[in-house]
Amino acid sequence: MWQELAVAFSLVLIIEGIMPFISPERWRVWVYRLADLESRQVRWVGLLSMLSGLALLSWLR
């Protein structure tokens, strides 16, 4: 179980690092726009991201 969690975390880090590596300027603009959102909106984005990940994971398994 811990090994699977470590693999999942490693994949998250790889995926999160793709955009800043490929296009740092575009990524920076996106992060600034995200920082301008209200906390409520950021929570919704987080919730939608988690639900999308959960749906994708269940579909893949």
Secondary structure, DSSP 8 states (H G I E B T S, - for coil): -HHHHHHHHHHHHHHHHHHHHH-HHHHHHHHHHHHHS-HHHHHHHHHHHHHHHHHHHHHH-
